[in-house]
Amino acid sequence: MPQGLGVVLEEWKCLDKEYQQLQETHRMYLQKLDEISKLQNNCSSSISSQRKGLKEVSRLVEKCSKGPSEEDTKTLDEMCEKIKMRPNAFSEMEAFLPKKNGLYLSLVLGNVNVTLFSKRSKFAYKDEYEKFKLYLTVLLMLFSFTCYFFASYRFLDAIFNFLLLWYYCTLTIREGILITNGSRIKGWWVFHHYISAFLSGVMLTWPDGNLYKIFRNQFLAYSLYQSFVQCLQCYYQSGCLYRLRALGERHNMDLTVEGFQSWMWKGLTFLLPFLFFGHFWQLFNSLSLFQMAQLPECKEWQVLMCGLCFLILFMGNFFTTVAVVRHKVKSRNQKPKSM
């Protein structure tokens, strides 16, 4: 037998042996996947059963709460406390179980399972989301700065508006995936990204004309300011979240948001003037566009539609921020009284 052929046969034997091990490992992997799928179904059905049982127990507790003895009252109070804590425990469990996509994700992605099953994967995706927001915000700030001061071309404005549209659409999808995986961002701070995406699409379709040129610099200056404020928020909120997570006061999947929430109060109140100024700038944009819509030469539907979008953004941002600040001030004033 030639020496070269002996070497080839030896290599083949080693490779074939590794292949047999690979087949066995893959067989075990498929078996574990099947076991995991069964466990997931069991957990999901058990959680549903537990929720139904809790409702029934809560109803029975309400019946028993009429005229019990002091000892029974104490037992019922303890049971009520445990019942209140169970939904949070179920939510923590469901964060690691497959869930049906919401309406928006179902329309965009279909029935693809977007649940991440390990804490490391969840944190990695959350960090990737935060980096995406920061990098795109910086890029948008540089782009708007360039368009405002150096390049007054309609095709560059169209690229900027398309970038805004893509950015907000991507944010809505990523946020939907994060919410599925346990992030607690909700309410207006999610919805306003849909409005912003729609506004960017309308700005993209606004034809070049006299009215567009009148509003162009005002919009670019607003976009530049918004990007600057969002960079500030991202930087300071991420530091605040890191500290609160280390103290165990915030959930590990909580995100930085383009607004103000109660957990930002300590150390981040300096952001409020910047936020309120941006909110009133949105109102100013809306009023400017409504005035333009009344001009005889106004033929573009985009003028009135952009004005409505800016008005909705102002109302949502302003009243949500005021509500958060009012709630926080009220809760701080109540603390000394309770002590």
Secondary structure by P-SEA (a helix, b strand, c coil): ccaaaaaaaaaaaaaaaaaaaaaaaaaaaaaaaaaaaaaaaaaaaaaaaaaaaaaaaaaaaaaacccccaaaaaaaaaaaaaaaaaaaaaaaaaccbbbbbcaaaaaaccccccccccaaaaaaaaaaaaaaaaaaaaaaaaaaaaaacccccaaaaaaaaaaaaaaaaaaaaaaaaaaaaccccccaaaaaaaaaaaaaaaaaaccccaaaaaaaaaaaaaaaaaaaaaaaaaaaaaaaaaaaaaacccccccccccccccccccccccaaaaaaaaaaaaaaaaaaaaaaaaccccccaaaaaaaaaaaaaaaaaaaaaaaaaaaaaaaaaaccccc
